[in-house]
């Protein structure tokens, strides 16, 4: 069964601390490689800037209340949604989990 099979169930949960930050960072790194270095999700440096400077010094958002992860039954992160400034949300998706059911032309 591949990651994009319709039978793949994903569980949504909030980000739960620094370990999840590092896992989200790995998702972005992996996604950049799988996308042939095209920015279809955030670059790792953008997350780093937001996590270490933009949010704590400027935005003051609670990551546990603002960042959400979709995980497989085995705990692999398939996607995440995160803010940047109030009112903006960015969806980060591992391309192996994209399907026609969740994309529009």
MOPAC internal coordinates of N, CA, C and O (Angstrom, degrees):
PM7 1SCF
backbone

  N    0.0000 0     0.00 0     0.00 0    0    0    0
  C    1.4537 1     0.00 0     0.00 0    1    0    0
  C    1.5281 1   107.77 1     0.00 0    2    1    0
  O    1.2310 1   120.69 1   -51.72 1    3    2    1
  N    1.3328 1   116.28 1   128.28 1    3    2    1
  C    1.4621 1   119.86 1   178.31 1    5    3    2
  C    1.5157 1   110.35 1   -86.66 1    6    5    3
  O    1.2310 1   121.06 1   -13.39 1    7    6    5
  N    1.3311 1   115.57 1   166.61 1    7    6    5
  C    1.4650 1   120.76 1  -177.25 1    9    7    6
  C    1.5160 1   112.41 1   -61.65 1   10    9    7
  O    1.2310 1   119.81 1   150.95 1   11   10    9
  N    1.3372 1   117.97 1   -29.05 1   11   10    9
  C    1.4679 1   120.82 1  -174.78 1   13   11   10
  C    1.5307 1   113.38 1   -92.18 1   14   13   11
  O    1.2310 1   119.53 1  -173.96 1   15   14   13
  N    1.3148 1   118.49 1     6.04 1   15   14   13
  C    1.4606 1   120.09 1   177.87 1   17   15   14
  C    1.5200 1   110.92 1   -57.92 1   18   17   15
  O    1.2310 1   121.12 1   -37.44 1   19   18   17
  N    1.3189 1   115.45 1   142.56 1   19   18   17
  C    1.4651 1   120.26 1   179.94 1   21   19   18
  C    1.5241 1   111.47 1   -59.94 1   22   21   19
  O    1.2310 1   120.35 1   156.48 1   23   22   21
  N    1.3267 1   116.93 1   -23.52 1   23   22   21
  C    1.4606 1   120.38 1  -178.09 1   25   23   22
  C    1.5331 1   112.64 1   -78.29 1   26   25   23
  O    1.2310 1   119.83 1   171.39 1   27   26   25
  N    1.3298 1   117.93 1    -8.61 1   27   26   25
  C    1.4577 1   120.76 1   179.94 1   29   27   26
  C    1.5226 1   109.50 1   -68.21 1   30   29   27
  O    1.2310 1   120.70 1   -59.36 1   31   30   29
  N    1.3088 1   116.26 1   120.64 1   31   30   29
  C    1.4613 1   121.83 1   177.74 1   33   31   30
  C    1.5202 1   108.92 1   -99.25 1   34   33   31
  O    1.2310 1   121.30 1   -45.90 1   35   34   33
  N    1.3139 1   115.12 1   134.10 1   35   34   33
  C    1.4519 1   120.23 1   178.63 1   37   35   34
  C    1.5160 1   109.62 1  -115.19 1   38   37   35
  O    1.2310 1   120.92 1   -39.41 1   39   38   37
  N    1.3046 1   115.84 1   140.59 1   39   38   37
  C    1.4672 1   121.90 1   178.20 1   41   39   38
  C    1.5240 1   108.36 1  -107.23 1   42   41   39
  O    1.2310 1   120.78 1   -47.40 1   43   42   41
  N    1.3171 1   116.12 1   132.60 1   43   42   41
  C    1.4627 1   122.73 1   178.81 1   45   43   42
  C    1.5225 1   109.51 1   -94.36 1   46   45   43
  O    1.2310 1   120.83 1   -45.01 1   47   46   45
  N    1.3312 1   116.02 1   134.99 1   47   46   45
  C    1.4596 1   120.21 1   176.23 1   49   47   46
  C    1.5174 1   109.37 1  -153.82 1   50   49   47
  O    1.2310 1   120.26 1   -22.08 1   51   50   49
  N    1.3278 1   117.10 1   157.92 1   51   50   49
  C    1.4681 1   119.80 1   177.42 1   53   51   50
  C    1.5232 1   111.52 1   -74.88 1   54   53   51
  O    1.2310 1   121.42 1   -24.38 1   55   54   53
  N    1.3188 1   114.90 1   155.62 1   55   54   53
  C    1.4514 1   121.44 1   173.66 1   57   55   54
  C    1.5246 1   108.75 1   -60.21 1   58   57   55
  O    1.2310 1   120.41 1   -42.68 1   59   58   57
  N    1.3274 1   116.81 1   137.32 1   59   58   57
  C    1.4646 1   120.03 1  -173.80 1   61   59   58
  C    1.5245 1   112.38 1  -122.17 1   62   61   59
  O    1.2310 1   120.28 1  -131.93 1   63   62   61
  N    1.3219 1   117.07 1    48.07 1   63   62   61
  C    1.4512 1   119.21 1   172.82 1   65   63   62
  C    1.5124 1   114.91 1   110.22 1   66   65   63
  O    1.2310 1   122.17 1     9.37 1   67   66   65
  N    1.3292 1   113.44 1  -170.63 1   67   66   65
  C    1.4547 1   120.89 1  -172.84 1   69   67   66
  C    1.5264 1   113.37 1   -64.57 1   70   69   67
  O    1.2310 1   119.48 1   145.46 1   71   70   69
  N    1.3249 1   118.60 1   -34.54 1   71   70   69
  C    1.4686 1   119.67 1   177.68 1   73   71   70
  C    1.5263 1   110.55 1   -60.76 1   74   73   71
  O    1.2310 1   120.41 1   139.77 1   75   74   73
  N    1.3261 1   116.82 1   -40.23 1   75   74   73
  C    1.4637 1   120.25 1   177.44 1   77   75   74
  C    1.5258 1   111.56 1   -67.62 1   78   77   75
  O    1.2310 1   120.22 1   146.24 1   79   78   77
  N    1.3251 1   117.18 1   -33.76 1   79   78   77
  C    1.4736 1   119.76 1   174.78 1   81   79   78
  C    1.5245 1   109.21 1   -57.31 1   82   81   79
  O    1.2310 1   120.28 1   132.02 1   83   82   81
  N    1.3321 1   117.06 1   -47.98 1   83   82   81
  C    1.4687 1   120.09 1  -178.62 1   85   83   82
  C    1.5251 1   110.97 1   -64.89 1   86   85   83
  O    1.2310 1   120.00 1   145.94 1   87   86   85
  N    1.3139 1   117.60 1   -34.06 1   87   86   85
  C    1.4668 1   120.98 1   177.06 1   89   87   86
  C    1.5338 1   110.72 1   -70.05 1   90   89   87
  O    1.2310 1   120.30 1   140.78 1   91   90   89
  N    1.3302 1   117.04 1   -39.22 1   91   90   89
  C    1.4641 1   120.97 1   175.87 1   93   91   90
  C    1.5222 1   110.04 1   -64.41 1   94   93   91
  O    1.2310 1   120.48 1   139.08 1   95   94   93
  N    1.2999 1   116.68 1   -40.92 1   95   94   93
  C    1.4655 1   121.58 1   177.53 1   97   95   94
  C    1.5262 1   110.63 1   -60.00 1   98   97   95
  O    1.2310 1   120.47 1   138.21 1   99   98   97
  N    1.3200 1   116.70 1   -41.79 1   99   98   97
  C    1.4671 1   121.10 1   177.09 1  101   99   98
  C    1.5294 1   110.85 1   -64.74 1  102  101   99
  O    1.2310 1   119.75 1   141.34 1  103  102  101
  N    1.3318 1   118.09 1   -38.66 1  103  102  101
  C    1.4699 1   120.83 1   175.48 1  105  103  102
  C    1.5258 1   110.13 1   -57.51 1  106  105  103
  O    1.2310 1   119.88 1   134.25 1  107  106  105
  N    1.3217 1   117.84 1   -45.75 1  107  106  105
  C    1.4619 1   120.71 1  -179.31 1  109  107  106
  C    1.5247 1   111.55 1   -65.50 1  110  109  107
  O    1.2310 1   120.24 1   139.60 1  111  110  109
  N    1.3142 1   117.15 1   -40.40 1  111  110  109
  C    1.4735 1   120.79 1   177.52 1  113  111  110
  C    1.5197 1   110.62 1   -62.13 1  114  113  111
  O    1.2310 1   120.83 1   131.59 1  115  114  113
  N    1.3241 1   116.02 1   -48.41 1  115  114  113
  C    1.4651 1   121.53 1  -179.69 1  117  115  114
  C    1.5312 1   110.93 1   -62.87 1  118  117  115
  O    1.2310 1   120.56 1   137.88 1  119  118  117
  N    1.3262 1   116.54 1   -42.12 1  119  118  117
  C    1.4560 1   120.77 1  -178.78 1  121  119  118
  C    1.5204 1   111.03 1   -64.13 1  122  121  119
  O    1.2310 1   120.07 1   138.45 1  123  122  121
  N    1.3220 1   117.47 1   -41.55 1  123  122  121
  C    1.4666 1   120.58 1   179.14 1  125  123  122
  C    1.5261 1   110.38 1   -59.36 1  126  125  123
  O    1.2310 1   120.35 1   137.99 1  127  126  125
  N    1.3202 1   116.94 1   -42.01 1  127  126  125
  C    1.4614 1   120.99 1   179.24 1  129  127  126
  C    1.5308 1   110.38 1   -67.20 1  130  129  127
  O    1.2310 1   120.15 1   132.87 1  131  130  129
  N    1.3360 1   117.32 1   -47.13 1  131  130  129
  C    1.4606 1   120.91 1  -178.89 1  133  131  130
  C    1.5323 1   112.58 1   -64.00 1  134  133  131
  O    1.2310 1   120.42 1   153.64 1  135  134  133
  N    1.3258 1   116.79 1   -26.36 1  135  134  133
  C    1.4685 1   121.42 1   179.32 1  137  135  134
  C    1.5319 1   112.14 1   -90.12 1  138  137  135
  O    1.2310 1   120.04 1  -167.99 1  139  138  137
  N    1.3198 1   117.53 1    12.01 1  139  138  137
  C    1.4600 1   120.50 1   178.99 1  141  139  138
  C    1.5199 1   112.65 1    66.44 1  142  141  139
  O    1.2310 1   120.70 1  -147.01 1  143  142  141
  N    1.3266 1   116.27 1    32.99 1  143  142  141
  C    1.4664 1   124.53 1   178.90 1  145  143  142
  C    1.5286 1   113.21 1    65.79 1  146  145  143
  O    1.2310 1   120.73 1  -156.32 1  147  146  145
  N    1.3283 1   116.21 1    23.68 1  147  146  145
  C    1.4674 1   121.31 1   171.44 1  149  147  146
  C    1.5251 1   107.09 1   -92.40 1  150  149  147
  O    1.2310 1   120.34 1   -41.38 1  151  150  149
  N    1.3194 1   116.95 1   138.62 1  151  150  149
  C    1.4670 1   120.67 1  -176.91 1  153  151  150
  C    1.5226 1   110.91 1   -84.31 1  154  153  151
  O    1.2310 1   120.93 1   -96.78 1  155  154  153
  N    1.3125 1   115.82 1    83.22 1  155  154  153
  C    1.4580 1   121.59 1   173.34 1  157  155  154
  C    1.5284 1   110.79 1   -97.90 1  158  157  155
  O    1.2310 1   121.57 1   177.78 1  159  158  157
  N    1.2953 1   114.60 1    -2.22 1  159  158  157
  C    1.4649 1   123.01 1   171.41 1  161  159  158
  C    1.5238 1   105.72 1  -144.03 1  162  161  159
  O    1.2310 1   120.42 1    -1.85 1  163  162  161
  N    1.3161 1   116.80 1   178.15 1  163  162  161
  C    1.4599 1   119.41 1   179.99 1  165  163  162
  C    1.5169 1   111.40 1   -61.90 1  166  165  163
  O    1.2310 1   120.79 1   -33.05 1  167  166  165
  N    1.3203 1   116.09 1   146.95 1  167  166  165
  C    1.4511 1   122.55 1   168.37 1  169  167  166
  C    1.5354 1   106.57 1   -74.02 1  170  169  167
  O    1.2310 1   120.25 1   -30.78 1  171  170  169
  N    1.3087 1   117.13 1   149.22 1  171  170  169
  C    1.4684 1   121.69 1   179.90 1  173  171  170
  C    1.5338 1   111.04 1   -54.77 1  174  173  171
  O    1.2310 1   120.14 1   141.31 1  175  174  173
  N    1.3182 1   117.33 1   -38.69 1  175  174  173
  C    1.4709 1   120.66 1  -178.50 1  177  175  174
  C    1.5313 1   111.45 1   -62.92 1  178  177  175
  O    1.2310 1   120.20 1   147.42 1  179  178  177
  N    1.3216 1   117.21 1   -32.58 1  179  178  177
  C    1.4650 1   119.40 1   179.11 1  181  179  178
  C    1.5219 1   110.57 1   -67.90 1  182  181  179
  O    1.2310 1   120.40 1   138.36 1  183  182  181
  N    1.3381 1   116.85 1   -41.64 1  183  182  181
  C    1.4652 1   119.92 1   176.26 1  185  183  182
  C    1.5230 1   110.36 1   -63.05 1  186  185  183
  O    1.2310 1   120.52 1   134.52 1  187  186  185
  N    1.3213 1   116.60 1   -45.48 1  187  186  185
  C    1.4659 1   120.44 1   179.32 1  189  187  186
  C    1.5322 1   110.85 1   -57.27 1  190  189  187
  O    1.2310 1   120.23 1   133.52 1  191  190  189
  N    1.3126 1   117.16 1   -46.48 1  191  190  189
  C    1.4641 1   121.02 1   179.16 1  193  191  190
  C    1.5255 1   110.19 1   -59.78 1  194  193  191
  O    1.2310 1   120.72 1   132.92 1  195  194  193
  N    1.3475 1   116.23 1   -47.08 1  195  194  193
  C    1.4606 1   119.71 1  -178.98 1  197  195  194
  C    1.5354 1   110.54 1   -63.45 1  198  197  195
  O    1.2310 1   120.03 1   134.20 1  199  198  197
  N    1.2982 1   117.55 1   -45.80 1  199  198  197
  C    1.4696 1   121.85 1  -175.49 1  201  199  198
  C    1.5216 1   112.69 1   -66.48 1  202  201  199
  O    1.2310 1   120.62 1   134.61 1  203  202  201
  N    1.3370 1   116.42 1   -45.39 1  203  202  201
  C    1.4572 1   121.01 1  -171.60 1  205  203  202
  C    1.5274 1   113.97 1   -93.93 1  206  205  203
  O    1.2310 1   119.02 1   160.42 1  207  206  205
  N    1.3448 1   119.48 1   -19.58 1  207  206  205
  C    1.4523 1   120.35 1  -179.55 1  209  207  206
  C    1.5335 1   112.61 1  -132.58 1  210  209  207
  O    1.2310 1   120.37 1   120.27 1  211  210  209
  N    1.3015 1   116.91 1   -59.73 1  211  210  209
  C    1.4535 1   120.36 1  -173.08 1  213  211  210
  C    1.5134 1   114.14 1   -53.81 1  214  213  211
  O    1.2310 1   120.69 1   131.88 1  215  214  213
  N    1.3100 1   116.29 1   -48.12 1  215  214  213
  C    1.4573 1   118.85 1  -178.88 1  217  215  214
  C    1.5341 1   113.11 1   -75.36 1  218  217  215
  O    1.2310 1   118.89 1   125.51 1  219  218  217
  N    1.3176 1   119.72 1   -54.49 1  219  218  217
  C    1.4711 1   117.56 1  -176.17 1  221  219  218
  C    1.5310 1   114.22 1   -65.67 1  222  221  219
  O    1.2310 1   119.94 1   148.36 1  223  222  221
  N    1.3355 1   117.72 1   -31.64 1  223  222  221
  C    1.4616 1   119.78 1  -176.13 1  225  223  222
  C    1.5262 1   114.12 1   -95.88 1  226  225  223
  O    1.2310 1   120.03 1   155.82 1  227  226  225
  N    1.3352 1   117.54 1   -24.18 1  227  226  225
  C    1.4642 1   119.46 1  -174.35 1  229  227  226
  C    1.5294 1   113.77 1  -119.72 1  230  229  227
  O    1.2310 1   120.64 1   130.90 1  231  230  229
  N    1.3229 1   116.37 1   -49.10 1  231  230  229
  C    1.4617 1   119.38 1  -171.23 1  233  231  230
  C    1.5218 1   114.23 1   -90.53 1  234  233  231
  O    1.2310 1   119.94 1   143.47 1  235  234  233
  N    1.3130 1   117.71 1   -36.53 1  235  234  233
  C    1.4675 1   123.45 1   177.78 1  237  235  234
  C    1.5373 1   112.38 1    60.00 1  238  237  235
  O    1.2310 1   120.13 1  -139.93 1  239  238  237
  N    1.3311 1   117.37 1    40.07 1  239  238  237
  C    1.4614 1   121.40 1   176.58 1  241  239  238
  C    1.5215 1   109.16 1   -90.08 1  242  241  239
  O    1.2310 1   120.40 1   -31.80 1  243  242  241
  N    1.3050 1   116.84 1   148.20 1  243  242  241
  C    1.4652 1   121.94 1   177.26 1  245  243  242
  C    1.5252 1   108.11 1   -85.42 1  246  245  243
  O    1.2310 1   119.31 1   -71.57 1  247  246  245
  N    1.3510 1   118.91 1   108.43 1  247  246  245
  C    1.4597 1   119.47 1  -178.57 1  249  247  246
  C    1.5266 1   113.61 1   -55.45 1  250  249  247
  O    1.2310 1   120.07 1   146.07 1  251  250  249
  N    1.3216 1   117.47 1   -33.93 1  251  250  249
  C    1.4709 1   120.04 1   179.90 1  253  251  250
  C    1.5239 1   112.09 1   -66.19 1  254  253  251
  O    1.2310 1   120.20 1   158.41 1  255  254  253
  N    1.3138 1   117.22 1   -21.59 1  255  254  253
  C    1.4641 1   121.26 1   178.92 1  257  255  254
  C    1.5264 1   112.18 1  -103.08 1  258  257  255
  O    1.2310 1   119.87 1   171.75 1  259  258  257
  N    1.3336 1   117.84 1    -8.25 1  259  258  257
  C    1.4618 1   121.22 1  -172.68 1  261  259  258
  C    1.5253 1   114.83 1  -121.18 1  262  261  259
  O    1.2310 1   119.54 1   161.49 1  263  262  261
  N    1.3165 1   118.48 1   -18.51 1  263  262  261
  C    1.4699 1   122.19 1  -177.42 1  265  263  262
  C    1.5241 1   107.85 1  -114.25 1  266  265  263
  O    1.2310 1   120.87 1   -49.66 1  267  266  265
  N    1.3384 1   115.95 1   130.34 1  267  266  265
  C    1.4622 1   121.05 1  -178.23 1  269  267  266
  C    1.5145 1   110.09 1  -127.87 1  270  269  267
  O    1.2310 1   121.30 1   -34.93 1  271  270  269
  N    1.3282 1   115.13 1   145.07 1  271  270  269
  C    1.4633 1   122.82 1  -178.48 1  273  271  270
  C    1.5208 1   110.04 1  -118.44 1  274  273  271
  O    1.2310 1   120.70 1   -37.33 1  275  274  273
  N    1.3234 1   116.26 1   142.67 1  275  274  273
  C    1.4642 1   121.87 1   168.95 1  277  275  274
  C    1.5149 1   105.92 1  -107.99 1  278  277  275
  O    1.2310 1   120.94 1   -55.29 1  279  278  277
  N    1.3289 1   115.81 1   124.71 1  279  278  277
  C    1.4617 1   121.19 1  -176.83 1  281  279  278
  C    1.5221 1   111.00 1  -122.03 1  282  281  279
  O    1.2310 1   121.95 1   -27.56 1  283  282  281
  N    1.3280 1   113.87 1   152.44 1  283  282  281
  C    1.4553 1   120.41 1   173.46 1  285  283  282
  C    1.5242 1   108.95 1   -78.66 1  286  285  283
  O    1.2310 1   120.83 1    -5.84 1  287  286  285
  N    1.3171 1   116.02 1   174.16 1  287  286  285
  C    1.4670 1   120.81 1   177.85 1  289  287  286
  C    1.5266 1   111.48 1   -62.75 1  290  289  287
  O    1.2310 1   120.38 1   156.90 1  291  290  289
  N    1.3391 1   116.87 1   -23.10 1  291  290  289
  C    1.4659 1   120.28 1   179.45 1  293  291  290
  C    1.5271 1   112.40 1   -92.59 1  294  293  291
  O    1.2310 1   120.02 1  -177.47 1  295  294  293
  N    1.3416 1   117.57 1     2.53 1  295  294  293
  C    1.4540 1   121.45 1   176.36 1  297  295  294
  C    1.5131 1   115.62 1    90.94 1  298  297  295
  O    1.2310 1   119.83 1  -174.40 1  299  298  297
  N    1.3252 1   117.93 1     5.60 1  299  298  297
  C    1.4625 1   120.72 1   177.48 1  301  299  298
  C    1.5289 1   109.52 1   -75.97 1  302  301  299
  O    1.2310 1   120.12 1   -45.26 1  303  302  301
  N    1.3241 1   117.37 1   134.74 1  303  302  301
  C    1.4600 1   120.08 1   177.27 1  305  303  302
  C    1.5216 1   109.07 1   -78.10 1  306  305  303
  O    1.2310 1   120.89 1   -58.68 1  307  306  305
  N    1.3221 1   115.91 1   121.32 1  307  306  305
  C    1.4612 1   122.25 1   178.84 1  309  307  306
  C    1.5206 1   111.29 1   -95.51 1  310  309  307
  O    1.2310 1   120.49 1   149.97 1  311  310  309
  N    1.3201 1   116.66 1   -30.03 1  311  310  309
  C    1.4631 1   121.56 1  -178.58 1  313  311  310
  C    1.5174 1   109.38 1  -162.27 1  314  313  311
  O    1.2310 1   121.76 1   -15.24 1  315  314  313
  N    1.3144 1   114.24 1   164.76 1  315  314  313
  C    1.4721 1   121.04 1   176.87 1  317  315  314
  C    1.5191 1   108.05 1  -150.82 1  318  317  315
  O    1.2310 1   121.26 1   -24.08 1  319  318  317
  N    1.2979 1   115.19 1   155.92 1  319  318  317
  C    1.4654 1   121.01 1   171.12 1  321  319  318
  C    1.5208 1   107.04 1  -128.51 1  322  321  319
  O    1.2310 1   121.50 1   -45.26 1  323  322  321
  N    1.3347 1   114.73 1   134.74 1  323  322  321
  C    1.4587 1   119.99 1  -177.55 1  325  323  322
  C    1.5257 1   109.58 1  -142.75 1  326  325  323
  O    1.2310 1   120.78 1   -24.50 1  327  326  325
  N    1.3466 1   116.11 1   155.50 1  327  326  325
  C    1.4626 1   120.09 1   179.61 1  329  327  326
  C    1.5297 1   111.60 1   -91.19 1  330  329  327
  O    1.2310 1   121.85 1   -14.77 1  331  330  329
  N    1.2832 1   114.06 1   165.23 1  331  330  329
  C    1.4588 1   122.58 1   163.01 1  333  331  330
  C    1.5189 1   104.37 1  -151.28 1  334  333  331
  O    1.2310 1   120.62 1   -68.42 1  335  334  333
  N    1.2849 1   116.42 1   111.58 1  335  334  333
  C    1.4580 1   124.13 1  -171.07 1  337  335  334
  C    1.5303 1   108.71 1    67.92 1  338  337  335
  O    1.2310 1   120.80 1   -21.39 1  339  338  337
  N    1.2682 1   116.08 1   158.61 1  339  338  337
  C    1.4687 1   120.46 1  -178.89 1  341  339  338
  C    1.5186 1   110.43 1   -69.01 1  342  341  339
  O    1.2310 1   121.05 1   -44.85 1  343  342  341
  N    1.3296 1   115.60 1   135.15 1  343  342  341
  C    1.4554 1   120.99 1   177.27 1  345  343  342
  C    1.5133 1   115.15 1    88.60 1  346  345  343
  O    1.2310 1   119.45 1  -179.15 1  347  346  345
  N    1.3220 1   118.65 1     0.85 1  347  346  345
  C    1.4622 1   121.43 1   178.36 1  349  347  346
  C    1.5220 1   109.53 1  -118.13 1  350  349  347
  O    1.2310 1   121.13 1   -43.97 1  351  350  349
  N    1.3191 1   115.44 1   136.03 1  351  350  349
  C    1.4644 1   120.80 1   177.23 1  353  351  350
  C    1.5171 1   108.61 1  -131.67 1  354  353  351
  O    1.2310 1   120.98 1   -38.18 1  355  354  353
  N    1.3202 1   115.73 1   141.82 1  355  354  353
  C    1.4586 1   121.73 1  -178.38 1  357  355  354
  C    1.5187 1   109.55 1  -124.95 1  358  357  355
  O    1.2310 1   121.12 1   -53.53 1  359  358  357
  N    1.3118 1   115.46 1   126.47 1  359  358  357
  C    1.4578 1   121.99 1   179.94 1  361  359  358
  C    1.5261 1   108.71 1   -94.88 1  362  361  359
  O    1.2310 1   121.08 1   -54.70 1  363  362  361
  N    1.3264 1   115.54 1   125.30 1  363  362  361
  C    1.4642 1   122.44 1   177.63 1  365  363  362
  C    1.5275 1   106.76 1  -110.90 1  366  365  363
  O    1.2310 1   119.84 1   -60.18 1  367  366  365
  N    1.3365 1   117.91 1   119.82 1  367  366  365
  C    1.4610 1   120.99 1  -174.68 1  369  367  366
  C    1.5212 1   110.68 1  -127.43 1  370  369  367
  O    1.2310 1   120.97 1   -53.44 1  371  370  369
  N    1.3117 1   115.75 1   126.56 1  371  370  369
  C    1.4566 1   121.26 1   171.33 1  373  371  370
  C    1.5271 1   106.58 1   -64.76 1  374  373  371
  O    1.2310 1   119.06 1   -56.18 1  375  374  373
  N    1.3336 1   119.39 1   123.82 1  375  374  373
  C    1.4663 1   120.34 1  -175.11 1  377  375  374
  C    1.5273 1   113.88 1   -61.44 1  378  377  375
  O    1.2310 1   120.04 1   160.13 1  379  378  377
  N    1.3080 1   117.54 1   -19.87 1  379  378  377
  C    1.4731 1   119.56 1   177.20 1  381  379  378
  C    1.5244 1   112.07 1   -68.35 1  382  381  379
  O    1.2310 1   120.44 1   163.36 1  383  382  381
  N    1.3350 1   116.77 1   -16.64 1  383  382  381
  C    1.4658 1   120.82 1  -178.16 1  385  383  382
  C    1.5231 1   112.64 1  -106.67 1  386  385  383
  O    1.2310 1   119.90 1  -176.96 1  387  386  385
  N    1.3207 1   117.80 1     3.04 1  387  386  385
  C    1.4676 1   120.04 1   176.37 1  389  387  386
  C    1.5167 1   109.14 1   -73.85 1  390  389  387
  O    1.2310 1   121.51 1   -33.71 1  391  390  389
  N    1.3175 1   114.73 1   146.29 1  391  390  389
  C    1.4614 1   119.11 1   175.52 1  393  391  390
  C    1.5172 1   108.61 1  -146.09 1  394  393  391
  O    1.2310 1   120.65 1   -16.93 1  395  394  393
  N    1.3060 1   116.37 1   163.07 1  395  394  393
  C    1.4661 1   121.36 1   177.64 1  397  395  394
  C    1.5191 1   111.03 1   -59.87 1  398  397  395
  O    1.2310 1   120.28 1   152.37 1  399  398  397
  N    1.3238 1   117.07 1   -27.63 1  399  398  397
  C    1.4634 1   120.64 1  -178.43 1  401  399  398
  C    1.5253 1   112.46 1   -68.27 1  402  401  399
  O    1.2310 1   119.67 1   159.04 1  403  402  401
  N    1.3119 1   118.23 1   -20.96 1  403  402  401
  C    1.4692 1   119.02 1  -176.84 1  405  403  402
  C    1.5195 1   113.17 1  -118.37 1  406  405  403
  O    1.2310 1   119.87 1  -168.72 1  407  406  405
  N    1.3190 1   117.85 1    11.28 1  407  406  405
  C    1.4664 1   120.54 1   176.98 1  409  407  406
  C    1.5100 1   110.25 1  -126.81 1  410  409  407
  O    1.2310 1   121.22 1   -27.31 1  411  410  409
  N    1.2836 1   115.27 1   152.69 1  411  410  409
  C    1.4704 1   121.82 1   177.81 1  413  411  410
  C    1.5247 1   108.08 1  -123.04 1  414  413  411
  O    1.2310 1   120.62 1   -32.49 1  415  414  413
  N    1.3553 1   116.42 1   147.51 1  415  414  413
  C    1.4767 1   119.11 1   179.11 1  417  415  414
  C    1.5161 1   111.88 1   -66.04 1  418  417  415
  O    1.2310 1   120.10 1   180.00 1  419  418  417

